[in-house]
Amino acid sequence: MTNTEFAKKYKPSEFEEKLYTHWEESGLFKPRESTTGEQFYIPMPPPNVTGRLHLGHAIMTTLEDIMVRYHRMKGDSTLWVPGTDHAGISTQAKVEEKLAKEGKTKHDISREEFFNECMNWKKEYGNIITNQIRKTWASCDWSKERFTLDEDLNKNVRKAFVDLYNKWLIYKWEYMVNFDPVLNTVVSDQEVVYKEEQGHLYHITYFVSGSDNEIVIATTRPETLLWDVAVAVHPKDKRYKKLLKAGKKLILPIVNKEIPIIADEMVDMEFGTWAVKITPAHDANDFATAKRHDLPLDNVVIDKNGKMTKVAGIFAGQDFMTARQNIVELLKAKGNLIKVEPHTSKVAYWERSGAKIETIISNQWFVKVDPIVKKVVKWYKAKDFEIIPKKYNKVFEDWIYNLRDWCISRQLIWGHRIPVWYNENWKEYCAENEQEAQKLAWEWVKLTQDPDVLDTWFSSGLWASSILGHKIWEPDEKQPELYKKFYPAQVLETGHDIIFFWVVRMLLFWYEFTEQKPFEKIYLHGLVRDKLGRKMSKSLGNGIDPLDMIEKYGTDALRLSLSIWNTPWNDLKFDEENVKNNWIFINKLWNASRFVFTNLDEKQEKDDKKLEEILIKNYNNLMFHEKWILSRIKHLSDLVTKSMEDYNFSEAWIELQAFTKNEFCDYYIEEFKLTKDKSKFGNDVITYTLNKLLKLWHPYIPFVSEEIYNKLGFEGDLIVANWGEVKLERNEQIEKDKKLIIEIIKEIRRLRADNNIMPSKTIWLQIYAKNKNAEIIWEVIDLIWAITKAEEFELVDKKPKDENLAYWVIKAWVEVYVDTANALDIEKEIERLKEQILDTKEYIAILDKKLLNESFVRNAPEALVRAEMEKKAGAQDKLSKLEEKLAKLN
């Protein structure tokens, strides 16, 4: 793809899509034979088919693409598999919205027809997200793209369910669950968000049966008391010990039936009235308490739709808010209501539908996690897998050691249907298909499949290996070659917010099914926030479309903005200004490369291995600055390689940028210009250095690095070129010596700027140096003279005595002196000094006004008055020097 034209301006839109198409059509995203004997496999976290690209996706694909491109160039056989998740609830909600516009509901068509509607919706709209991910130019192997409802993945899901069921690790049980009344499905605890809402706390008296005593409870939901089964107190609470010992009971208000007083440590003696009403059907803690005390569990007083059930008696059919008002009035009339006070409580909502969550008792399918967790904990302690960063080990431990049984059933149509069938007597048969279930029934009976589907995360938990074609039902020797070669993944990269949703569940499944880790490392990136550190949301209107950034600045500038300062764990504050600045930086690299392009002839050797041989052989004949830049590119190569291996992508970025801007562009290219006519190997050095630099940059800015690489005539495609390893030895003494030269040049430039010497004017320069320092400076004296535009230049061993010289001490035994007399535009300098004198006098007048104000001096803090006085003294000193300088010029 060599291009002999090199545009003056960096325009990414002119080559990004063209390069991506070339890479993909040439099969360069597919794994090649390993030259290192190693493989690198990473599964892409499957985005929802309902999704649209956001910065969370962009940061994911950027970081994963950096890893993939590095390992591909390193020579590992590299595989990055993309795919999408069917997103059960989200997709079904979209299709229900579509049907509603047609005047229909899911109940108006058959289950099969609705499923087909979902599949058609996925085909029409579901590939939007993958097409947008392509726009971030992820170099994944699209020929292996997968979807969680692909038939072979579906078969794996069914097999996994049956396997766990037959091991007694999946069971159906009545339990307290979260229910979304809008979508009519169970949702997991981790999908619930809590919002603070203002409400009331109702203090209600429960009279002790056969006694004048009473117990006061406080509740935010008085409507649920109609089916309280007990009141709990703490076993160490002395106030209630006599009542407990006597076996006293309480009279349930309104219902007027007796309920027991029980002792349970779940009661918080620091909150409320130190007594808690127990309504098992409407609170998870109450449910657990009732189970411990063998109390009734299933009496539901509020249904899934927020309506009072028939057990609510005269309140049946009322919505719970109306019933609450009526019940409060009745309690007041009966003398049971003590007081009502404002109260802020956390109310559960489901983040996707926005519905307020009801906690209900329901018959659902669960995975029994304890036996599986033990396997994960065993291998975690054995360091079988690593979490990056290490500080996330604590979060992981909090999850894994406190894991509850996982509710896996959802009341949906779109998804993996639960492979369980029932006969007319509701006896269940678990099998991979209806034919197998029929065999389990021994004789032909009419079977009905369970209507529920599996939680989306169930199939996602199998993702890392199932996308490689792994078949749970086959032994290892019969697994496909792709699985044998690449499993387990070398790294799983994902956001730290789904450590439970996805990471933990994959570990649970694959230690259970394969006795092998699904991945060696877990890399957790932070969330992307706006520049003020706020979460991006529609309500705040602070979301940023990555495609807009790509259109304005190009993919590479966006990638840099998502990788700099992006260390695991830390959230990233995103600012468009950073993208713009990165575009400016890339343009600098473009211009530097174009300069190299214009200075090389067609005969110039371009092969980096041959160039390396030439430079090693002729090293002693290289000029000082050439040895220095080769040592620095060697250091950079080692540092970037180590950072890549350590997954420290931000540090590598920073070092690459500093080298490119400061060392390569600002110093080496300038020195190349000044010495190209007399340097024998100058073209070889700059060609070799830029070749290695482009290779080191490629994982971060793949498009501009590939485009420059091609334009310079380097052989082949950069995407599959060998990694930018430098075999030349590092020369730390040269680097130390060069550091002195750079400091000298920087200070001379600063002296020019401080003295307002026009860029076109030359200066008279003297450098005082002794011993080794003098030898170093003498070796490059011509470069210093040329770079700093010195008309006369002298290296001296005695400090100049002229008081009119501007000077600066670099270090012991090294000082620079600049005679500015010949370099100034006298008239402009006089004008500038007069303006500065006037500004300084005005500033002093402002300070005087404040300091002569008796009220300010008397009332302001002493430190503030002192600071103002110091400002005045500094300004007066500055004024004196300016006036002295003006007098000399006049």
N, C-alpha and C positions, 0 to 999 in steps of 0.2 A: 504493500500500500504506500510505497514511497511517493512523495509529492515534492516536486522541485520548486514550487512556489511557497513563499513564506509571508503571509499577510502582515502588515505593519501593526494591526490591532488584534488583540485576542477576542475572537467572537465564537464562543462555544456552540452556538446554535448551528454553525456552519459545518461542524464535524461530529458532534456527539451521537446523533441518531445514526449517521452513516457508519461510525466505528462500531456501535453496538450491533447493528445488523451484520456487519462483516464478522465480528467475533462469533455471534450466534450461528450464522449460516455456515461458518467454517468449522463448527463443532468444537470451538476452543473452550466452551464452558463444561464440556464433558470430561470425566476423569481420564487421565493418560497413565501409561505405565510409570510406576514410581522409579526415580533414579536414586532415591535415598533408602529404599526398602521400607518406607513408612507410608501410611495412609492418613488422610485428614477428611473426616466426614462430619458435617454439621446439618442437622435437620432445621429447616425454617419453621419457626412457630407459625402454625397455620392461622392466618387472619380470617375473620368471619366473611362469608360470601356476601353478607349484607353491608359490609363496611366500605368506607371510602378512605383513601390515603390521608393520614395525618402525620404529624411530626413524630409520634410514637412509632409508627411503622418505619418512617424514614431513618430514625436513629438505629432501629433494629437492623434494617438492611445495610446501613452504612457500616456499622461495627462488624457485622457478619461478613460483608464483602471485603473489608480490610483483612480479616483473618484468612478468608478463602484465597484472595489474590496473593497474599504473602506465601501461603503454603503451596500454591500452584507454582509460583516462581521458584520456590525453594526446591521443588522437584518431587514433593509428595504427590501420590495419587489422590486427587482432591475431588470431593463430591459434596455439592450443596443442593439439597432436594427441596423444591418449593411445593406449596400446596395450600389448600383452603379448608376451613371447617364449615360444616353445614349449618352451624349456629341455630340449633333447634328452635328456641323461643323467638329469636329475632326474625328469622325467616318466616316462621309461621305467622307472626304478627303482621309482617309486610303483606303476606298473601291474604290474610283476613281483611286488611284494609282495602286491598284490590277488590275482593268479593263484595265488600260493603258498598263500594262505588257502583257496583253492578246490581245492587239491591238484593244481594244474597249473603248467606252466612255459611260456615262450614257444615252446618247441620242440614243444609239444603242439597248437599251432594254426598256421594259415598266417600268412604275413607280413602279408597283407591284413587278416586277422582281428585280429592283434595291433595293427596300426595303428589299426583301428577302435576297439579297446579303449582305446587311448590318447586318441583323439578323444572318446570317450564320457566318459572320466575328466576330460578338459579341460572338457567341457560341464557336468559335474556339480560339479566342484570348482575348476576353473581360473579361474572368474570371482570367486572369493572375494577375490583381491587387488585387483581393480578395484573391487569393491563397498566394500572397506575404504579404498581411496584416495578414493572418494567421501566417506567419513566424515571425511577431512581437508578436505573441501569444496573440492577443486581446481576452479577455474573453466575447465577445458579443454572443448573442443568434443567432447562424447561422441558426437555424430552422425557423427563421422569416426574413431571408434575402430578400430584395426587390430590384426591378429594376424599374426605372422610366417609362419604357414602358410596365410594367405588365398591363394586361387588366383592373383590377379594378382601378389602379392608372390612367390609360388612361381615363377611364370613368369619374373619378373625375375631370381631367383636362378639358374634354369637358364640363362637367356640370358647372365648374367654369367660363369658357368662356361665356357660354350661360347666366348664371346668371348675370355676369357683363355687358354683351351686353344688356340684357333686362332692366337693371338699367341705361342705357345710360352712362355706365362707360367704355365701349369699343367702339371705333369708328374707321372708316377708313378715312384717310385724306392725302392730299398731303403736304409733309413737307420736309425740308432739313434733310438728313440722311447721315451716313457714309456708303460708299459702297466699298467692297473688289472686285476689278476687276479680281482677280485670281479665287476665289471661287464663284464669281457672287452672293453675298448675302449682305444684310444689316448687319452691326455690331453695337453694342452699343457704346456710348461714353466711357464707362468705360473699354472697351476692346481695346481701341486705345492707342498706346504708341507714344510719340513724340521724334524724334531724331533731334539733331542740324545738319544742313547742310549748307555748304557754297554756296551762290548764289549771286544774284545781285538785287539791288534796282533801278528800272527804274523811272526817273523823267520825266513826260510827261505833255506837255501843252495842256489844253483844252481852246480854244478861246471862249470868250463871244460873242454870236450872236449879230450882229449889233453894235459892239463896238471894241475899240482897247484893251480892258482889256483881261486878261487871268487868269486862275486858274491852278496852277501846282499841280498835284497829284503824289504820289510815290506808286509804286506797284511792287510786286515780280512776278506777273503773267500778263504781258502785253497782252497775247493772249486772256484773258477773256474780254478785253475792247470792243470787237466787239459787245457785247450785254449788255453794261452798260445801266442802266435805269435812272441814276441820279448821281450827285456828291453831297455829304453831307458835310456841314460845321457846326461848333458849333454855336448855336444861340447867344452866348455871344461874338463871335469873331467879333470885330468892323470892321475888314477889309472887311467883306462881307455883312454888313448890308444894304448898298445902293443897292447892286445887288439883295439881297433877297426882299427888299421893292419894287424894280422896276419890280420884276417878271422876271428877265432876265434868258435866257437859254444859254446853252453851246453847242458848235459844237463838236459832238463825232468824234474824229480823225478816219481817214480811211473811216468810214461809212458815215460821213458827214451828220448826222441828228441831230436835236435839242433834247437835254435832259434837264430836269429841275435842278436847284440848290435847294437843300432842307436843312433845319436846323434841326439837330438832336443831342442830347446830347451824342450819342454813339461816336462821334468824340473826339479823344484824342488831346487836344491842346498842349500837351508836346511832341508829336511824329510826325515825318515826316514833311509834308508840311501843316498840319492842315486842309487838305481837303481829302476826301475819296471817291473813285469811288465805285458805288453800282452795283454789279452784283449778283442779288438774287439767280440765279441757281447754284452758285459756291462758296458761302461763307455763313456760318450760321448767322453771324452778319448782313451781307447784306440782307439776306432773312428776318430776323426779322425787319430790318429797312424798307425794302420795304413794308412789311405787314402794318406797322404803318402808312405809307404814301400812301397806296392804289396804289402801283405801280405794273407793271406786274411782275410775279414771275417765270414763267415756261419756259422762253426761254433759252434752253440749248445749249451752244456753244461747249462744250467738252462732248463726250458721255462716257458711263461706261468703255469703253476700252481705254480711253485716246486719242481718235480720234476726230478731228474737225468735227462738224455736218454740215448739208447743210446750216444752217443759217450763217455759217462762210464765205459764198461766195466763193471767189477764193482760200481760204485756206481749203475748205471742203475736208475731207479725209486724210489730213496730220496728223501725230501724233503731239501732242501739243508742243513738243520741237522744231520740225522743223518749225511749225507754229510760234512759239515764235521768232525764229531767223529771219524769213521772215518779220514778223510784225515789229520787231525792226528796220530792214533795211528800211522798208517803212516809218516808223515814222521819222527816221533820214532824209530821202530824202524830206519829207514834212515839215521839220522844227519843228516837234512836240516833238522830243526827246531832252531834255535839258542836261541830263547827266546820266551816269550809274556808280554806285559805289558798291563795295563789301558789302555783307550783310549776316549775319548769321540768319537763321530763323528756327523755329521748324516745322518739317514736320511730318504729321501723318502717322503711319504704323499700320498694324494689327499684334499683337505679334505672332499669331499662323501661319499665312501663310507667313508673312514677306512682304506682298504686301503693296504698297503705297496706302493710302486711298484716294478715291475721295469723295468729298461732292456733293451730287446730290439731286435734288428734285424728290421725288418718292411717289407713293400712297402706304401707309403702314397702318397696324393696330396699334393702340395705346390704352394704358390704361390711362384713365383720373384719375390722382392721387389726385388732390386737395381735393375732398370730403372724400377720404379714409385717406389721410394724417391727416385730422382734428381729426379722431378717434384715430390714433396712438399718435398724440401730446397730446390729452386729457389724455390718459392713461399713457403716459410718464411723464407728469407733476404730475399725481396722484401717481407716483412711483409704478405703477403696475408691472413693471419689472425693474431689476437692471443690470447695465453694470459694469463688472469688467475688468479693473480698472476704477475708477470713472473719471480719466482724459480723458477717451474716450467719455464721455458725450458730450464734445465740438465737437468732430468729428461727432458724431451721429447727433447733432443738425444742424451742417453745411449741412449734407446730407438731413435731413428730412424737414428743412425749405426752402431748395432751390431745391426741387425735381421737375423735369420737367416730362411731360407726357412720358410714357415709351413705346418705340417702341417694339412691341412683335412679329412682323412677320419676318420670315427669308425665303430666297429663296432656300430652301433645300427640299430633299425628306425624309431623315431620321429624324424622330421626331414626335411630336403630330401634326397631320394635323389640320389646322384651320377649325372648324365646321361651315362653311358658304357655302351656295350653291347659284348659280346665274341662273336666267332664260336667255333666248336668248336676252332679253333687259337689262341684267346686273342688274336686280333688285335682291337684296340680301335677303336670308332667313337663319337666324341663328337657328340651332337646333342641338341636340345631335347626330343625324344620318340622313341619307338621307330620310328615311321614315317619320320622323317628319318634315323635311323640306318640303316634298311633301304635307303634310297636311296643312302647312302654306300657300302654294301656292293656295289652294282652289280647284284647278283643276289639272288634270295631265298635266304637262309640262316637257320638258326635262331640267334637272338641271345639272349643272357642279360645282363640289366642288372647292373651292379656292385652288390653287396649293401650297400655302405657308404653312410652319409649324411654330409652336410657338417657341419663344426663349426658350432655355433650362432652363433658370432661372424661367420661368413661372411654369413649373412642379416642380422645386426644391422649389419654394415658398410654395408649398402645402405639402412638404415632412414630416414635423414633425407630422402631424396628419394623413395624408393619409396612412402612413406605419403602422398605428395602425388600419386600416380598416375603418377610418371615411368616411362616405358617405354624401356629401354635400346636397344631395336631401332628406335626412331623418332627422326627428326631433331628439332631444337629447335622448328621451326615447327609440328610435329604433336603436341607435348606438350600435356597438358591445361592448362586455364586456371589451376587451382589451383597447379600447378607453376610455370608462367610468372610468376605473380603473387608467390609467396612464396619460391621458392628463389633463393639459398641462405638458410639460417636465420640470423637475426641473432645468435643465441647458442646454444651447446650447454652445458647445465648438467649436471654430473655429479660424482660423487665422485672425488677424485684417485687412488683405488686402482684405477680401471679405465682409466687413461690409455692403457695399451697395449691391453687387451682390446677396447676400443670406439673410443676417439678416434683412435688411430693408424690403425686399420683403415678407418675411414670416410674419413680423408684419403687413404689409399692408393687406395681404390676410386674415389672421386669425382674426384680429379685424373686418374685413368686413364680413366674412362668419360665425363666431361663437360668435362674441362680447366677445371673451375671448383671453387672451394672449396665444401665442404658447409655451412660456417658461418663467420661473420665473427669471432666471439669464442668462446673456450673458457673457461668459468667453472668452476673446480674447487673444490668445497667440501671441508671436512675431515670426518673421521669423528666419530661421536657415541660418547663414552665415558661410563662412570659417573662419579659425583662424585669418585672417587678417581683418575680418569684411566685406569682399566683398560678393556680391551676388553670389551664386553658378550658374554656367552656362557652357554650352558645349564649348563656345568660350574661356573661361578662363581655362577650363580643371580642375576645382577645385571641381567638384561634387564628392560626396562620396556615395557609394551604402550601404544602411543600412544592406543589406544581407551579404555583405563582413565583416562588423563589427561584425555581429552576428556569422558568421562562425569562426572568429578569437578569439573573446572574450566572446561570449555568449550574449543572449538577455538581461539579467539583467544588465550587465556592460554598454550596450548601453542605456538602459532605465535610468540608473542613470545619464549618461552623458547628456541626454535630459531633465532631470528634475532639476538638480542642477543649481542654479542661474537663473532658468527659471521663471521669474516673468511676469505676464501679461504686455503687451505693449513692454517690452524690447526684442530686437532681441538677439539671442543666437549665440555666436562664437563657432563653433564646431571644436574640435581638437582631432585627433585620440589618442594623448597622454593621454587625459583625460579618454578615454575608457579603455586604458591599465591600468592606475592608478586605475580605478574603479574595474577592474578585480583583481588587487592586493589586494584592500581593501576587496572584497568579499572573496577572498582566505583566508584572515585573519579571517573573520567571520567563514568560513568553518573550519579552523584549531582550533579555539576556541571551536566551537561546537563539533568537533571530540574529543577534550580533555574532554569535559563534558561527551560525550558518553562513553569514556573509563573508566570514574570514577564512573559511575552509575551501580548498579546491577539491576537485573530483578525485584526485589521486590520494587524498588523505586517507590513511588507514582507519577503518571504522570498527573493526572487530576488537572487542574489549580484551579478549585473551591475548591477541597478538600485540596490542598496545601495552598491555601489562608486561609482556616479555621484553619489549623494547625499553620500557621505562626502568625495569629492574636491571637490565644489562647496562644501561647508560646513566644510572642514578647519579654517579659522581660528577657527571657533566651537566647536570641540571642546575638551573639558577636557584637562588635562595628561596624566592617566593614560590617556585614550582615544587621544590621539596616540601615546603610548608603546606601547600594546598593538598598535596598527595597524602601527607600525614594526617591532615584534618579530615579528608574523605575516608581514610582508613578508620579513624576514630569514630566518625559518624556512622559508618557501616556497622561497626561492632556494636555501637550503642543502640541503633535502630533495631538490629537483629535481636539483641537481648530484650529490648522493650517488647518486640513482637512475641517472643517466646514467653515473656512474663505477662502478656495481655495488658501491658501498660501503654495503650495507644496514644494517650494524651502526651506523655513525656516524649515519645518519639516524634510526634507532630511538632512540638515546641523546638526540639533540637534541629529538626529538618528546616524549619522556617528560619531559625537564627542563623544557621550555616548559609542558607540560600541568600538571605537578604544581606547579612553583614559580611560574611567572609568571601563568598563566591562573587556576589554582585558588586558590593561596595569596595572591596579591596582587590581580589584576584583579577577580575576582569579589567580593572583600571591598570593594574600592573602588567597584564597581558598586552594591553594596548601600547604601553610605553616600551615594551621589550620585544614585541613580536618580530621586529626586523633583525634583531641580533641574537634571538634565542633559537638554538638549533632544534629543540624539542618542544617549543611552546605550543604548537598545534596539537602534538600528541598528548600533552598534559591536559589541555583544556577539553579536548575531545573525550579523553578517558574519564576525566572528572565529571563532565556533564552526563556521560553515558551511565556512570554509577549513580549519580544524583537522580536521574530520571527513574532508574530502577527502584531506588529507595522511596521515591515519591509515589510510585504507581499504585500501591494499595489505597492511598488516600485520595489522589486526584488522577484516576485512571485515564480519563479522556485526554486532558491536555498533555499528560506525560506520554501517552501513546502517539498523539498527533505530532508532538515535537520529535519524538524518537523516529517516527517515519520520515519526517521532513529532513532530518539530519542524515538520512540514508543508512541508519543502522539496520542490520540484517534481521529479517523476520518480524514477528509481532511481539511487542513488549509484554503483552499479557502472559505469554508463555516463554519469555526469555528467562535466562538463569538469574537468580537473585543477585542483588548488588553487593556481593561479597568482594572485598578488596584483599589481595594477597600480599601487597606491598607492606613492608614493616612500618610501624609508626615511629616517628622521630620526635620524641618529646622535647629534646633540646632545641630543635628547630622551632617548635611551637612556642617554647618559652622565650626564645630570642625574638620571634615574630611578635609576640605579645608586647614586648618593649617597643618595637617599631610602630605597632598600631597605636599604642598610647601616645607616642611622640606625634604621629600624624593627627590623631584626634585633638590633642591639645593645641597644635598649630592651627587647625581649623577653628577651634573654639576661640583662640586669640584673634583670628581674623574676624570672626563674627562679633565678638565683644567690642572690637574696635571699628566695626562697620566698614571693613575693607571690602570694596566691591569685588565680585568674583573675577572680573576681567583684569584687575590690578595685580601686579607682582609685589613680592615683599623681599626685604633683606632679612636673612635668617642666619642665626648662629646657634649651634648646639654644643653645649658644654658636656663632655663625657670623658671618662677615664677607664683605663685598663680594658677588661673584657667588653664592657659596654661600648667603648670606642671602636673596637674591632668589629662588633656586630653592626654598628651604625655605618662604619666605613664601607662594609660589604654591600650595603644597599643605599648608599648616599645619593646615587643618581635618581633612584625611585623617589626618595623623600623630596628631593629637590624638584622633581617634575610634578609629583602629586600635589604638593603644597604651593606650587607656582612661585618659587623663590627665584628672584632675579640674580641675587648673590647669595651664596651658601658657604658657610665655613664651619668646620668641626674644630673646636678649640679645647685646650686642656686647662684653661684658666677662665674664671667667671668674668664676663664683661662688666665694666664699671659704669657704663653710660646709664644714668638714671632715667633717660627718656625711652629706654627699651621696654616693651611689654614682655613679661616672662612668666614662666610656670615651671615648678619643680615636678618632674616626672617621678623620680625616685632618688635615692642617695646616689650621688655622682652623675646624675643626668638631669640637665635643665635646658629649656628652649628659650631663646630670646628673639623677639621680632621687632625690627625697626619699621615703624608704620609710616614714617614721614613721606616716603615716596609712593605710598599706596593709597593715601586718602584723597578724596575729592574735597578739597579744603572748604569751598563755598557750601557744599551740602553738609559737611560735618559741622560747620559753624551754625548753620540753620538748625540742624538736629539738636545741638547742644543748647541753643537758646530755647527751643521748645521744651527740652527736658528741664531746664532751669525754671521756666515758667510753671510747668506742671508741679515741680517739687515745691516751689514757693506757695502755690495754691494749696497743696496738701498740708504744708506746715501751718498755713492760716486756719485750715479746718481743725487741725489738732489744737492750736492755740485757743480757738473759740471754745472747744470742749474743756480744755484744762483751765481756762480762765473763768469758767462757769462754776461759781461757788457751790451751787446746789449739787452739781455732778461730783465735784471733789469731796463734798461732805457725805453724800449718800451712797456713792458707788463703792463696791468692794475695793479694799486697798490694792489687791493684786491687779484689778482692772485699771486703776489710776496709774499704777507703776508701769503697766504694759503700754499705756498711751504715752507716757513720758519717754519710755524707751523708743517708741516709734518716732517721736519728735527728734530725739537725739540722733537716731539713725538717718532721718531725713535731712537734718542740718549737716551731718557729715558728708552725705551724698551731694548736697548743694555746694559745699565748700570745694569738693573735688571737681565738680562740673565747672564751677567758675574758674578754678585754677587752670583747668584744661582749655577753657575758652580763651583765657588770657594769653596762654602760650601760642595759640593759633593766630590770635590777633597781633 
